[in-house]
Amino acid sequence: MWRETNLFGVYISPLVAYMVASMVILLPLRIAFIRCGLPRWTWNPALAEAGIYLCVLGALVTLL
């Protein structure tokens, strides 16, 4: 597990680093899912993307 990051005297939680890493991973996934037609198969595309983001975040927290 990562430790706190000191950014100009302010301690940043490791969860914030995981959230940023999840966003970086989600960007190519979002493009791939749009090309595959995921928004057409979901009731609410924004909610589906939020769920995918949470899955990626959970995987990062679990694996790191």
N, C-alpha and C positions, 0 to 999 in steps of 0.2 A: 504494500500500500504506500502511496506517496505521502510525503509529509507536507506541512503547510508551506506555501510559497510566500516569501517576503517581497512585496511589490511596493517600493518607496515607503517602507515603514508600516504597511498595512498587510496583515496576514490574510492570505487567500486560502480558502478551504480546498482540499483536494477534490471535493465534489464539483467545484467550479471548473477545475481543469478537466475532469471527466466530461462535463457538459460541453465544453468547447471541443474536445476531441470527438464527442458524439456528433456535433454539428458538422465537423469536417468529414466524418465518415458518411453522414446522411446526405450531403450534397451530391456525390455521384450516384448514391442509391436513388435519390429523388429523380434524377435525370433518367436512370434506367427504368424506373417504374412508370414514368410518364411515357417513355417510348414503348413499353410493353402494354400500355393501356390500363393501368391500375385505376386511374380516376373514373373510367367508364364502368368498372365493376364494383365500385364502392358507393355507398349511400352518401357519405360525407368525406370527400378526399382529404380535407384538412384534418379531420379526426383520424383517418387512416395514417396520415403522415406523422401525426403526434404519437400514435401507437407504435409505429416503426421506430421513431426517435426514442421512445421509452424502452423498447426492446434492445436497441443498440446501447443505450446508457446502462441498462441492467447487465448486459453482457460485459461491458467494460468494467463495471464495478465488481462483478463476480470474478472475471479473469485476471484483473490486475490487482 
